């Protein structure tokens, strides 16, 4: 099976291309501008179902034929979409049961996008039929490089609560739990007289008078992710049947505001991982969030190269204030993803729309045309990508792992936890950001990964844990493990481990917590090492662990806050509080030093990542450095700086706001 868009030379560079929005006479100009910008891959047809299947069973492919022919003549490869992300109005008008239903019983209408129920057999049959029709028509088209199934699954409708979904949910539960008795036990239905005596009593977590059942909520989240995944696989399978040598993907949303799908499960089902990422315009550390996303996507891809399917050239249209990107930011963002394992970066979209909900979303060709800051920067990066073709296929060096768990994220976003101030993504990001500041590249791994190759593994809020023995072996064999609060609290059903927190990790860490003490809004407590903490503290006892820091004030003066214990040849840390940035920086520097992990350039301005191997050979290494600051910076380097062609004879200058890519040579 092919695992990358075929025929793409060098890093992929392009965008979503929506020619159906424009008069046909614009298409030739588009292709000419694409060639000028160095575009080599575009996604086509993502939202064109209504123009491809104009009425039930009647397809009109003529316009798409002409588009693909033009692109092929221009030397541009095509990631062809199945167009199933936005069903046409004729479908939902004829089959209103295809529309999704909210938890409070409202059936949503067509008029935007993604208006379909994941469990609708009608929607599924029509989507698969369209995918088959496209595959059969374009199976031999010379422009076809990859298939793009649907678009951003779950972005707007991640869950449906209709009767059809209730039936599908019950079938999923039977497969998972087997019997009603097992389901009742898993959901703890003895509480609040919720015991089920027949399967047809079991419903999705629709609107109820007060708090829902945590086990039901957790299982429905799992079901919702799986239901959408089954839709993807239905289209993928027909594409593989008709075009077995054309790789298939769908664009993930590994980003700060999306958690509805378990992408560890999804990543195993695509031929190559692709992702959409958009920065928060008003976040001064948006480049760090970009790095976080890129590293997580690389983890989902198993360390293999991946594709950035969408980001923005400048402003988006859906944030409270859609701030334009500064000069050079488009370029830095593109190289930020490339540095961390992407073998291509595409945008939404090629030409900025005149009409529609996203008409103010930026594009490679703005409303003002090619004589613009945006298009000049697009041309610059396109030309540069042609100079670094040898980097394609290389992989990223990382010495620290962070365990990331979508299941724990789902459980921890439920209501009725000890504090409303805890945010799983923000918590993981705090530890990632501290490692970023230390100049350390991170791999994200799933909870069931073998961590043996990493000197240091960070486990933030791994809430659902049945068995901590893999981590016990890791530490016993010499690994350094850092576990944070809200880890090991429950089993995968959400049942609390008894005997004291942190439950499954208690014996390994040599600690026991008798009670959580979340802090009040805005409250901070001091630690005796000079650190401070917010959001969370707990009444911790050191049962064999060394106390590294204790509280000075707050509700628990004198109680341990951070501990460390030796186990076999390794070390296990426990952080029982919401450490501030200064405390996290010091703690992680100490943990890195103890694990023998070297820190890199730091200070929050210069980002340095190494990739190794690739098309140029397994022995080659590539240094990618991005300067997010306002002053030039120097780094040690020997080799050729590929963007300028200059030699680096011991040092390389990274210009303020600039980027360097050095093909390194051994000294």
KATADA-V549061 format. One record per residue. N is the residue number from 1. RES is the residue in three letters. PHI is phi as a letter, one per 30 degrees, with the letter a starting at -180 (NA if undefined). PSI is psi in radians with two decimals (none if undefined). D_CENTER is the distance of its C-alpha to the mean C-alpha in Angstrom with 1 decimal. Layout:
N,RES,PHI,PSI,D_CENTER + N,RES,PHI,PSI,D_CENTER
This chain:
1,UNK,NA,2.30,24.0 + 2,UNK,d,2.40,22.7 + 3,UNK,c,0.38,19.2 + 4,UNK,a,2.59,19.0 + 5,UNK,e,2.24,20.4 + 6,UNK,d,2.53,24.0 + 7,UNK,i,0.10,26.3 + 8,UNK,d,2.13,23.9 + 9,UNK,c,2.22,25.6 + 10,UNK,i,-3.04,23.8 + 11,UNK,d,2.40,20.3 + 12,UNK,d,2.46,19.3 + 13,UNK,b,2.09,20.1 + 14,UNK,l,-2.50,20.4 + 15,UNK,a,2.98,19.0 + 16,UNK,d,2.29,19.2 + 17,UNK,c,2.14,23.0 + 18,UNK,b,1.22,24.7 + 19,UNK,d,-0.40,28.4 + 20,UNK,d,-0.28,29.5 + 21,UNK,d,-0.10,29.3 + 22,UNK,b,2.66,32.0 + 23,UNK,e,2.60,35.6 + 24,UNK,d,-0.50,36.0 + 25,UNK,d,-0.27,37.9 + 26,UNK,d,-0.38,34.7 + 27,UNK,d,-0.73,33.1 + 28,UNK,d,-0.68,35.2 + 29,UNK,d,-0.68,34.5 + 30,UNK,e,-0.85,30.8 + 31,UNK,d,-0.69,31.2 + 32,UNK,d,-0.74,33.5 + 33,UNK,d,-0.62,31.1 + 34,UNK,d,-0.78,28.2 + 35,UNK,d,-0.72,30.5 + 36,UNK,d,-0.60,31.4 + 37,UNK,d,-0.03,27.8 + 38,UNK,i,0.31,27.1 + 39,UNK,d,2.35,24.8 + 40,UNK,b,-0.07,24.4 + 41,UNK,a,2.28,21.8 + 42,UNK,b,2.59,21.3 + 43,UNK,c,2.30,19.7 + 44,UNK,b,2.40,22.7 + 45,UNK,i,0.32,23.5 + 46,UNK,d,-0.69,20.3 + 47,UNK,b,0.80,22.4 + 48,UNK,c,0.32,25.8 + 49,UNK,e,-0.78,26.8 + 50,UNK,d,-0.42,29.7 + 51,UNK,c,-0.25,31.1 + 52,UNK,c,-0.70,30.7 + 53,UNK,c,1.60,32.2 + 54,UNK,d,-0.39,34.6 + 55,UNK,a,2.93,36.1 + 56,UNK,e,1.98,35.7 + 57,UNK,i,-0.03,36.0 + 58,UNK,c,1.91,37.1 + 59,UNK,c,2.51,34.8 + 60,UNK,b,1.77,35.4 + 61,UNK,c,-0.01,33.8 + 62,UNK,e,-0.79,36.2 + 63,UNK,d,-0.66,34.2 + 64,UNK,d,-0.63,31.1 + 65,UNK,e,-0.84,33.6 + 66,UNK,d,-0.66,34.8 + 67,UNK,d,-0.86,31.4 + 68,UNK,d,-0.65,30.3 + 69,UNK,d,-0.77,33.7 + 70,UNK,d,-0.79,33.5 + 71,UNK,d,-0.74,30.1 + 72,UNK,d,-0.75,31.6 + 73,UNK,d,-0.52,34.7 + 74,UNK,d,0.04,32.6 + 75,UNK,i,0.44,30.8 + 76,UNK,c,2.20,27.4 + 77,UNK,d,2.77,25.3 + 78,UNK,b,2.21,23.7 + 79,UNK,c,1.70,20.4 + 80,UNK,d,2.18,22.2 + 81,UNK,d,2.70,20.6 + 82,UNK,d,-0.10,22.2 + 83,UNK,i,0.31,22.4 + 84,UNK,c,0.13,21.8 + 85,UNK,d,-0.33,19.4 + 86,UNK,b,1.62,22.3 + 87,UNK,d,2.56,25.5 + 88,UNK,d,2.75,28.8 + 89,UNK,e,-0.56,31.1 + 90,UNK,d,-0.52,33.7 + 91,UNK,d,-0.87,31.6 + 92,UNK,d,-0.46,31.0 + 93,UNK,d,-0.70,34.5 + 94,UNK,d,-0.49,36.0 + 95,UNK,b,1.29,33.6 + 96,UNK,d,-0.32,32.6 + 97,UNK,d,-0.20,31.4 + 98,UNK,d,-0.23,28.3 + 99,UNK,d,2.56,27.1 + 100,UNK,d,2.75,24.8 + 101,UNK,b,2.37,26.4 + 102,UNK,d,3.01,25.2 + 103,UNK,d,-0.46,25.9 + 104,UNK,c,0.28,29.1 + 105,UNK,j,0.16,30.3 + 106,UNK,d,2.19,29.8 + 107,UNK,d,2.09,29.3 + 108,UNK,d,2.66,27.2 + 109,UNK,c,2.89,28.7 + 110,UNK,d,2.94,27.8 + 111,UNK,k,-0.10,27.8 + 112,UNK,b,-1.89,24.1 + 113,UNK,a,2.92,21.5 + 114,UNK,i,0.56,19.8 + 115,UNK,d,1.25,23.1 + 116,UNK,b,2.63,23.3 + 117,UNK,d,2.23,23.5 + 118,UNK,d,-0.42,21.5 + 119,UNK,c,0.08,24.7 + 120,UNK,d,2.07,27.1 + 121,UNK,d,-0.51,29.0 + 122,UNK,d,-0.85,30.2 + 123,UNK,e,-0.81,26.8 + 124,UNK,d,-0.78,25.7 + 125,UNK,d,-0.75,29.0 + 126,UNK,d,-0.67,28.9 + 127,UNK,d,-0.78,25.4 + 128,UNK,d,-0.68,26.3 + 129,UNK,d,-0.72,29.6 + 130,UNK,d,-0.75,28.1 + 131,UNK,e,-0.73,25.7 + 132,UNK,d,-0.76,28.8 + 133,UNK,d,-0.74,30.9 + 134,UNK,d,-0.78,28.6 + 135,UNK,d,-0.74,28.3 + 136,UNK,d,-0.58,32.1 + 137,UNK,d,-0.67,32.8 + 138,UNK,c,0.22,30.6 + 139,UNK,e,-0.57,30.5 + 140,UNK,c,0.19,32.8 + 141,UNK,d,2.30,31.8 + 142,UNK,d,-0.25,31.6 + 143,UNK,d,-0.29,28.7 + 144,UNK,d,2.07,26.3 + 145,UNK,c,-0.52,23.6 + 146,UNK,a,2.87,20.8 + 147,UNK,c,2.42,20.0 + 148,UNK,c,1.77,17.4 + 149,UNK,d,2.22,17.4 + 150,UNK,h,-2.56,17.2 + 151,UNK,a,2.15,14.5 + 152,UNK,h,1.01,11.4 + 153,UNK,e,2.33,12.7 + 154,UNK,i,0.02,13.2 + 155,UNK,e,-0.80,12.6 + 156,UNK,c,-0.58,16.2 + 157,UNK,b,1.57,17.7 + 158,UNK,d,-0.34,15.6 + 159,UNK,b,2.51,18.9 + 160,UNK,b,2.49,22.5 + 161,UNK,c,0.36,25.5 + 162,UNK,d,3.04,28.3 + 163,UNK,d,-0.62,30.9 + 164,UNK,d,-0.72,29.5 + 165,UNK,d,-0.56,26.2 + 166,UNK,d,-0.75,28.5 + 167,UNK,d,-0.79,30.1 + 168,UNK,d,-0.64,26.9 + 169,UNK,d,-0.76,25.7 + 170,UNK,d,-0.70,29.1 + 171,UNK,d,-0.71,28.9 + 172,UNK,d,-0.74,25.5 + 173,UNK,d,-0.68,27.1 + 174,UNK,d,-0.73,30.2 + 175,UNK,d,-0.58,28.2 + 176,UNK,d,-0.77,26.3 + 177,UNK,c,-0.40,29.3 + 178,UNK,i,-1.11,32.3 + 179,UNK,b,2.82,34.8 + 180,UNK,d,-0.64,35.2 + 181,UNK,d,-0.75,36.4 + 182,UNK,d,-0.66,33.3 + 183,UNK,d,-0.80,31.2 + 184,UNK,e,-0.69,33.5 + 185,UNK,d,-0.78,33.1 + 186,UNK,d,-0.66,29.3 + 187,UNK,c,-0.07,29.2 + 188,UNK,i,0.80,32.1 + 189,UNK,d,-0.04,34.0 + 190,UNK,d,-0.42,37.2 + 191,UNK,d,2.34,35.9 + 192,UNK,h,0.51,37.1 + 193,UNK,h,0.82,38.9 + 194,UNK,c,0.18,35.9 + 195,UNK,d,2.31,37.2 + 196,UNK,c,2.41,36.8 + 197,UNK,c,-0.07,39.8 + 198,UNK,a,2.56,38.7 + 199,UNK,d,-0.57,35.4 + 200,UNK,d,-0.10,36.0 + 201,UNK,d,-0.30,35.8 + 202,UNK,d,2.21,32.1 + 203,UNK,b,2.88,30.0 + 204,UNK,d,2.84,26.4 + 205,UNK,d,1.26,26.0 + 206,UNK,d,3.07,27.8 + 207,UNK,e,2.27,29.3 + 208,UNK,b,2.97,31.7 + 209,UNK,d,-0.54,34.2 + 210,UNK,a,-2.65,32.0 + 211,UNK,e,2.37,29.3 + 212,UNK,d,3.11,28.0 + 213,UNK,d,2.15,27.9 + 214,UNK,d,-0.66,24.9 + 215,UNK,d,-0.70,25.1 + 216,UNK,d,-0.78,25.2 + 217,UNK,d,-0.76,22.2 + 218,UNK,d,-0.78,20.1 + 219,UNK,d,-0.62,21.4 + 220,UNK,d,-0.60,20.9 + 221,UNK,d,-0.75,17.2 + 222,UNK,d,-0.79,17.1 + 223,UNK,d,-0.76,19.4 + 224,UNK,d,-0.73,17.5 + 225,UNK,d,-0.76,14.4 + 226,UNK,d,-0.63,17.0 + 227,UNK,d,-0.75,19.1 + 228,UNK,d,-0.63,16.6 + 229,UNK,d,-0.67,15.8 + 230,UNK,d,-0.64,19.6 + 231,UNK,d,-0.83,19.8 + 232,UNK,e,-0.83,17.5 + 233,UNK,d,-0.56,19.6 + 234,UNK,d,-0.76,22.8 + 235,UNK,d,-0.76,22.1 + 236,UNK,e,-0.75,20.8 + 237,UNK,d,-0.66,23.9 + 238,UNK,d,-0.58,26.3 + 239,UNK,d,-0.73,24.8 + 240,UNK,d,-0.62,25.1 + 241,UNK,d,-0.80,28.6 + 242,UNK,d,-0.65,29.8 + 243,UNK,b,1.26,27.9 + 244,UNK,d,-0.32,27.2 + 245,UNK,c,0.13,26.7 + 246,UNK,c,2.11,24.0 + 247,UNK,d,2.66,20.4 + 248,UNK,b,2.36,18.2 + 249,UNK,b,3.01,14.5 + 250,UNK,b,2.60,12.6 + 251,UNK,d,2.08,9.9 + 252,UNK,d,3.00,6.6 + 253,UNK,b,1.18,5.3 + 254,UNK,d,1.59,1.8 + 255,UNK,a,2.98,5.0 + 256,UNK,d,-0.30,8.0 + 257,UNK,b,0.41,9.7 + 258,UNK,b,2.24,8.1 + 259,UNK,b,0.33,8.6 + 260,UNK,d,-0.30,11.0 + 261,UNK,b,2.53,9.8 + 262,UNK,d,1.61,9.9 + 263,UNK,d,-0.29,7.6 + 264,UNK,d,-0.69,9.9 + 265,UNK,d,-0.70,12.6 + 266,UNK,d,-0.68,11.3 + 267,UNK,d,-0.50,10.6 + 268,UNK,d,-0.21,14.3 + 269,UNK,c,-0.09,15.5 + 270,UNK,c,2.72,14.5 + 271,UNK,d,-0.52,16.6 + 272,UNK,b,2.56,14.0 + 273,UNK,d,2.35,10.2 + 274,UNK,b,2.71,9.4 + 275,UNK,b,2.66,6.8 + 276,UNK,c,2.33,8.0 + 277,UNK,b,2.31,7.8 + 278,UNK,b,2.31,10.9 + 279,UNK,d,2.74,12.5 + 280,UNK,d,1.99,14.7 + 281,UNK,e,-0.55,18.1 + 282,UNK,c,0.13,20.0 + 283,UNK,c,2.02,18.0 + 284,UNK,d,-0.31,20.0 + 285,UNK,c,0.55,17.3 + 286,UNK,d,-0.45,14.7 + 287,UNK,d,-0.49,14.8 + 288,UNK,d,-0.69,13.7 + 289,UNK,d,-0.68,10.7 + 290,UNK,d,-0.78,9.9 + 291,UNK,d,-0.72,10.7 + 292,UNK,e,-0.88,8.6 + 293,UNK,d,-0.81,5.3 + 294,UNK,d,-0.72,7.4 + 295,UNK,d,-0.67,8.6 + 296,UNK,d,-0.70,5.8 + 297,UNK,d,-0.72,5.3 + 298,UNK,d,-0.66,9.0 + 299,UNK,d,-0.76,9.4 + 300,UNK,d,-0.60,8.1 + 301,UNK,d,0.06,10.6 + 302,UNK,i,0.47,13.2 + 303,UNK,i,-0.15,13.9 + 304,UNK,d,2.79,14.9 + 305,UNK,e,2.59,14.4 + 306,UNK,b,3.01,11.7 + 307,UNK,c,2.23,12.0 + 308,UNK,d,1.86,10.6 + 309,UNK,d,-0.60,12.0 + 310,UNK,b,2.37,12.2 + 311,UNK,b,-3.02,12.8 + 312,UNK,c,2.53,16.1 + 313,UNK,d,-0.51,19.3 + 314,UNK,a,-2.16,20.4 + 315,UNK,d,2.66,20.4 + 316,UNK,c,-2.92,18.5 + 317,UNK,b,0.03,20.5 + 318,UNK,b,0.06,18.8 + 319,UNK,c,2.86,18.7 + 320,UNK,e,-0.70,22.0 + 321,UNK,b,1.96,23.1 + 322,UNK,c,1.46,21.7 + 323,UNK,d,2.36,22.7 + 324,UNK,d,2.59,23.2 + 325,UNK,d,2.57,21.7 + 326,UNK,d,2.79,24.3 + 327,UNK,e,2.31,26.0 + 328,UNK,i,-0.24,24.0 + 329,UNK,d,-0.68,20.7 + 330,UNK,e,-0.79,19.6 + 331,UNK,d,-0.82,20.7 + 332,UNK,d,-0.72,19.1 + 333,UNK,d,-0.76,15.6 + 334,UNK,d,-0.82,16.1 + 335,UNK,d,-0.45,17.3 + 336,UNK,d,-0.75,14.6 + 337,UNK,d,-0.73,12.1 + 338,UNK,d,-0.74,15.1 + 339,UNK,e,-0.62,16.1 + 340,UNK,c,0.46,13.0 + 341,UNK,j,-0.18,13.3 + 342,UNK,d,2.46,12.8 + 343,UNK,c,0.35,16.1 + 344,UNK,l,2.64,16.0 + 345,UNK,b,2.09,14.9 + 346,UNK,c,2.87,15.8 + 347,UNK,c,2.76,16.3 + 348,UNK,c,2.05,16.9 + 349,UNK,b,-2.96,19.8 + 350,UNK,d,-1.00,22.9 + 351,UNK,c,2.27,25.6 + 352,UNK,d,2.28,25.3 + 353,UNK,d,2.56,26.5 + 354,UNK,d,-0.51,30.0 + 355,UNK,b,2.94,29.4 + 356,UNK,j,3.00,26.9 + 357,UNK,d,-0.40,24.4 + 358,UNK,c,0.53,22.4 + 359,UNK,d,-0.34,25.5 + 360,UNK,c,0.16,24.6 + 361,UNK,d,2.30,21.2 + 362,UNK,d,2.88,21.7 + 363,UNK,a,3.03,22.0 + 364,UNK,d,-0.64,23.2 + 365,UNK,c,1.86,26.7 + 366,UNK,d,3.02,27.3 + 367,UNK,e,-0.62,30.0 + 368,UNK,d,-0.11,32.2 + 369,UNK,j,-2.94,31.9 + 370,UNK,d,-0.30,31.6 + 371,UNK,d,1.16,33.8 + 372,UNK,b,2.79,31.1 + 373,UNK,e,-0.76,29.1 + 374,UNK,d,-0.87,25.9 + 375,UNK,d,-0.60,27.4 + 376,UNK,d,-0.67,29.1 + 377,UNK,d,-0.66,25.9 + 378,UNK,e,-0.83,24.4 + 379,UNK,d,-0.70,27.6 + 380,UNK,d,-0.85,27.4 + 381,UNK,d,-0.68,23.9 + 382,UNK,e,-0.74,24.9 + 383,UNK,d,-0.67,28.0 + 384,UNK,d,-0.69,26.4 + 385,UNK,e,-0.57,23.9 + 386,UNK,d,-0.41,27.0 + 387,UNK,d,-0.19,28.3 + 388,UNK,c,0.55,25.4 + 389,UNK,e,-0.52,25.3 + 390,UNK,d,-0.30,26.1 + 391,UNK,d,-0.40,22.7 + 392,UNK,e,2.32,21.1 + 393,UNK,j,-0.16,20.4 + 394,UNK,d,2.85,20.4 + 395,UNK,b,2.90,18.1 + 396,UNK,c,2.40,17.1 + 397,UNK,d,2.32,19.2 + 398,UNK,b,2.49,17.9 + 399,UNK,c,-0.09,20.3 + 400,UNK,b,2.48,18.4 + 401,UNK,c,2.49,15.9 + 402,UNK,c,2.25,13.9 + 403,UNK,d,2.17,13.7 + 404,UNK,b,2.27,10.7 + 405,UNK,b,1.94,11.7 + 406,UNK,d,-0.55,10.4 + 407,UNK,d,-0.78,14.1 + 408,UNK,d,-0.66,15.2 + 409,UNK,e,-0.78,13.0 + 410,UNK,d,-0.77,14.6 + 411,UNK,d,-0.70,18.0 + 412,UNK,d,-0.24,17.9 + 413,UNK,d,0.00,17.2 + 414,UNK,d,2.75,20.4 + 415,UNK,d,3.03,23.6 + 416,UNK,i,0.61,26.5 + 417,UNK,c,3.00,25.0 + 418,UNK,e,-0.43,27.0 + 419,UNK,b,2.56,25.4 + 420,UNK,d,-0.07,23.6 + 421,UNK,c,-0.11,22.5 + 422,UNK,d,2.34,19.9 + 423,UNK,b,2.04,16.2 + 424,UNK,e,-0.86,13.9 + 425,UNK,d,-0.74,10.9 + 426,UNK,d,-0.62,13.8 + 427,UNK,d,-0.84,15.5 + 428,UNK,d,-0.73,13.0 + 429,UNK,d,-0.61,12.5 + 430,UNK,d,-0.73,16.3 + 431,UNK,d,-0.70,16.7 + 432,UNK,d,-0.78,14.1 + 433,UNK,d,-0.67,16.0 + 434,UNK,d,-0.70,19.3 + 435,UNK,d,-0.65,18.4 + 436,UNK,d,-0.76,17.4 + 437,UNK,d,-0.50,20.7 + 438,UNK,d,-0.01,22.4 + 439,UNK,i,0.50,21.2 + 440,UNK,c,2.20,19.5 + 441,UNK,d,2.41,16.6 + 442,UNK,c,2.46,14.3 + 443,UNK,c,2.38,12.9 + 444,UNK,c,2.42,10.6 + 445,UNK,b,2.67,12.4 + 446,UNK,d,2.88,12.9 + 447,UNK,e,-0.47,16.0 + 448,UNK,c,0.17,18.2 + 449,UNK,d,2.67,17.6 + 450,UNK,d,1.98,20.8 + 451,UNK,d,0.14,20.5 + 452,UNK,e,-0.55,23.9 + 453,UNK,d,-0.14,23.1 + 454,UNK,c,2.23,21.6 + 455,UNK,d,-0.53,24.3 + 456,UNK,b,2.30,22.2 + 457,UNK,b,2.25,19.6 + 458,UNK,c,2.28,18.2 + 459,UNK,b,1.57,17.8 + 460,UNK,c,2.10,16.8 + 461,UNK,h,0.84,17.7 + 462,UNK,d,1.44,17.5 + 463,UNK,d,-0.75,19.5 + 464,UNK,c,1.82,20.1 + 465,UNK,b,2.20,22.1 + 466,UNK,c,-0.68,25.0 + 467,UNK,b,2.07,26.1 + 468,UNK,c,0.14,25.5 + 469,UNK,d,-0.59,27.8 + 470,UNK,d,-0.63,25.2 + 471,UNK,d,-0.57,24.6 + 472,UNK,d,-0.74,28.4 + 473,UNK,d,-0.73,29.0 + 474,UNK,e,-0.81,26.5 + 475,UNK,d,-0.76,28.4 + 476,UNK,e,-0.55,31.8 + 477,UNK,c,0.16,31.2 + 478,UNK,j,0.00,30.5 + 479,UNK,d,2.72,26.8 + 480,UNK,c,2.13,26.0 + 481,UNK,c,2.33,23.8 + 482,UNK,b,2.01,22.8 + 483,UNK,c,2.43,22.1 + 484,UNK,c,2.96,21.7 + 485,UNK,e,2.79,23.2 + 486,UNK,i,0.44,22.0 + 487,UNK,c,2.49,21.4 + 488,UNK,i,0.35,23.4 + 489,UNK,d,-0.71,24.9 + 490,UNK,b,2.95,24.8 + 491,UNK,d,3.12,24.8 + 492,UNK,d,-0.23,22.3 + 493,UNK,d,-0.24,24.5 + 494,UNK,j,0.19,24.3 + 495,UNK,d,2.28,27.8 + 496,UNK,d,2.33,28.6 + 497,UNK,d,2.19,29.9 + 498,UNK,d,2.83,33.4 + 499,UNK,j,0.05,35.3 + 500,UNK,j,2.59,33.3 + 501,UNK,d,2.76,29.8 + 502,UNK,d,0.86,27.4 + 503,UNK,h,-1.91,28.5 + 504,UNK,d,-0.42,27.3 + 505,UNK,c,0.00,27.0 + 506,UNK,e,-0.87,30.4 + 507,UNK,d,-0.73,32.6 + 508,UNK,d,-0.71,30.4 + 509,UNK,d,-0.25,30.0 + 510,UNK,i,0.65,33.7 + 511,UNK,b,2.88,33.1 + 512,UNK,a,2.18,33.7 + 513,UNK,c,2.24,32.7 + 514,UNK,c,-0.39,35.2 + 515,UNK,a,2.45,33.6 + 516,UNK,d,2.52,30.6 + 517,UNK,b,1.23,31.6 + 518,UNK,d,2.61,28.9 + 519,UNK,c,2.78,30.1 + 520,UNK,d,2.85,31.2 + 521,UNK,e,2.18,29.5 + 522,UNK,i,-0.05,29.8 + 523,UNK,d,2.48,31.6 + 524,UNK,b,2.55,31.2 + 525,UNK,b,2.68,33.1 + 526,UNK,c,2.58,34.3 + 527,UNK,c,2.76,34.2 + 528,UNK,d,-0.01,37.1 + 529,UNK,c,0.16,35.2 + 530,UNK,j,-0.09,34.7 + 531,UNK,d,2.99,31.1 + 532,UNK,b,2.84,30.3 + 533,UNK,b,2.59,28.0 + 534,UNK,b,3.00,26.8 + 535,UNK,i,-0.88,25.4 + 536,UNK,b,2.35,26.3 + 537,UNK,b,2.94,29.3 + 538,UNK,a,2.67,30.9 + 539,UNK,d,1.61,34.4 + 540,UNK,c,2.47,33.8 + 541,UNK,c,2.37,36.5 + 542,UNK,d,1.91,36.4 + 543,UNK,c,1.17,37.7 + 544,UNK,j,-0.30,38.1 + 545,UNK,d,2.66,35.4 + 546,UNK,d,2.32,36.3 + 547,UNK,d,2.09,35.7 + 548,UNK,c,-0.65,34.0 + 549,UNK,a,2.56,34.0 + 550,UNK,b,2.87,35.4 + 551,UNK,d,2.49,35.6 + 552,UNK,c,-0.64,38.4 + 553,UNK,b,-2.82,38.4 + 554,UNK,i,-2.82,36.7 + 555,UNK,d,-0.22,37.2 + 556,UNK,b,0.93,37.2 + 557,UNK,d,2.34,39.3 + 558,UNK,i,-0.14,39.8 + 559,UNK,d,2.45,37.1 + 560,UNK,e,2.48,34.7 + 561,UNK,c,-0.58,31.3 + 562,UNK,b,2.32,30.0 + 563,UNK,b,2.89,31.4 + 564,UNK,b,2.41,31.5 + 565,UNK,b,2.49,33.1 + 566,UNK,d,2.38,34.1 + 567,UNK,b,1.95,33.6 + 568,UNK,i,-2.22,35.2 + 569,UNK,c,0.00,34.2 + 570,UNK,c,-2.95,31.0 + 571,UNK,b,2.46,30.0 + 572,UNK,b,2.14,28.0 + 573,UNK,c,2.61,27.2 + 574,UNK,b,2.24,26.6 + 575,UNK,c,1.91,25.5 + 576,UNK,c,0.26,26.9 + 577,UNK,b,2.90,26.3 + 578,UNK,d,1.34,23.9 + 579,UNK,e,2.48,24.9 + 580,UNK,d,3.06,24.9 + 581,UNK,e,-0.79,23.6 + 582,UNK,d,-0.76,26.9 + 583,UNK,d,-0.70,27.2 + 584,UNK,d,-0.74,23.7 + 585,UNK,e,-0.84,24.5 + 586,UNK,d,-0.78,27.8 + 587,UNK,d,-0.83,26.6 + 588,UNK,d,-0.57,23.9 + 589,UNK,d,-0.72,26.4 + 590,UNK,d,-0.78,28.8 + 591,UNK,d,-0.71,26.5 + 592,UNK,d,-0.77,25.4 + 593,UNK,d,-0.75,29.1 + 594,UNK,d,-0.56,30.1 + 595,UNK,d,-0.05,27.7 + 596,UNK,i,0.44,28.9 + 597,UNK,c,2.15,25.7 + 598,UNK,d,2.43,26.7 + 599,UNK,d,2.77,25.2 + 600,UNK,c,-2.88,24.8 + 601,UNK,e,2.36,25.6 + 602,UNK,b,-3.11,24.7 + 603,UNK,j,-0.05,25.6 + 604,UNK,i,0.17,22.4 + 605,UNK,c,-0.73,23.4 + 606,UNK,c,2.15,23.1 + 607,UNK,c,2.18,19.9 + 608,UNK,b,2.20,20.9 + 609,UNK,b,2.51,19.0 + 610,UNK,c,2.38,20.9 + 611,UNK,c,2.61,20.2 + 612,UNK,b,2.55,22.9 + 613,UNK,i,-2.58,24.5 + 614,UNK,j,-2.84,23.7 + 615,UNK,d,-0.45,26.2 + 616,UNK,d,-0.10,28.6 + 617,UNK,k,2.68,29.1 + 618,UNK,d,-0.38,27.8 + 619,UNK,d,-0.13,29.7 + 620,UNK,d,2.46,28.3 + 621,UNK,b,2.63,25.9 + 622,UNK,b,2.17,24.2 + 623,UNK,c,2.09,23.9 + 624,UNK,c,2.12,21.6 + 625,UNK,b,2.33,22.4 + 626,UNK,b,2.17,21.3 + 627,UNK,c,1.90,23.7 + 628,UNK,c,0.05,22.3 + 629,UNK,c,-3.08,25.8 + 630,UNK,c,0.12,29.1 + 631,UNK,b,2.57,31.1 + 632,UNK,e,2.62,31.3 + 633,UNK,b,2.61,30.3 + 634,UNK,c,2.47,31.7 + 635,UNK,b,2.62,30.1 + 636,UNK,d,2.30,31.8 + 637,UNK,a,2.48,31.4 + 638,UNK,b,2.15,33.7 + 639,UNK,l,-2.63,33.1 + 640,UNK,c,2.20,32.6 + 641,UNK,d,1.92,30.4 + 642,UNK,d,-0.47,29.4 + 643,UNK,d,-0.56,28.7 + 644,UNK,c,-0.35,32.2 + 645,UNK,i,0.01,33.9 + 646,UNK,d,2.63,35.4 + 647,UNK,d,2.52,36.1 + 648,UNK,c,1.91,34.7 + 649,UNK,c,1.11,37.6 + 650,UNK,j,-0.56,36.3 + 651,UNK,b,2.65,34.4 + 652,UNK,b,2.44,32.1 + 653,UNK,c,2.22,31.8 + 654,UNK,c,1.88,28.4 + 655,UNK,d,2.67,29.6 + 656,UNK,e,2.21,28.6 + 657,UNK,i,0.20,25.5 + 658,UNK,c,-3.03,25.5 + 659,UNK,b,2.51,24.0 + 660,UNK,b,2.59,25.7 + 661,UNK,b,1.97,24.9 + 662,UNK,c,2.14,27.6 + 663,UNK,d,1.91,28.5 + 664,UNK,d,2.66,29.9 + 665,UNK,b,2.53,33.3 + 666,UNK,d,2.43,34.7 + 667,UNK,d,none,37.3
